[in-house]
Amino acid sequence: MKRLISPALLFACLVTPSLAQTPFAGMKNRIKADANTLILINVDKMFGSPVADRERWAERRQAAYDAGLTALPPDATQVLIAGRMEHGLDQAAWELAMVNLRNERNVTSVAQRYGGTMDEVEGRSAAHLPNDHYVVQLGTKLMASHTPPNRQSVARWLRGTDVTYTGP
C-alpha cells in the first residue's frame, strides 16, 4: 500500500526552507498575531523575471511611480503585506504593508508626496495620509503602512510587535 504525503506536510517542506532563507528581516516579527492573510514579495526577483524583462517593467517603473500609478517605490526590494480578512463580510479588519527600501527614506517625504500630516506614534515618526493609512518609520530603510488609520490601533500594533531592528 502506498503511503501518501499529506498536502500540509508537503507545503511545509517546500515553503519552510525558502521562508527561513528570505531576507524579510525586521518585517516578519511585526505581523499581528491575528493575521489570516500574508503576501511576501521579493521585488528584485519579480522585476528580474522573464515576463518583467519581456514587458520592460524596470524601464517603466520610475515613470509609473512618478505618475502615481503605483505606490511601490522604485527602490523597494521586499514587500510584506498582512491582514485580517473578515470573510463573511468580504472586507479587511486591518491591513499592514511593510517595504524594505534600497535607499534611506524619511516618512516626512511620504507625507509631502501624499498630502499627509506628520505625527508621532509610540516614539516613531508617522504620517497620517488622507487615503486612510498611517505610514510609520520603522527603520532608515523600512516603512510600514497600517489601515484603518486609528492611532490607538497603530500604537497597539507597534507596542505588541516592537523589536530591535538594526538592518537596512
Protein Blocks (a to p, Z undefined) as FASTA:
>chain_A
ZZdddfklmmmmmmmmmmmmpccehklmmpcfkbcbdcdddfklmmmpmklmmnommmmm
mmmmmnopacbdfkbfbdcddddddfknopafbdcdddddfbdcdfklmmmmnopacdde
ehiacdddfkopacddfbfkbccddddfbfklmmmmmmmmgccdfbZZ
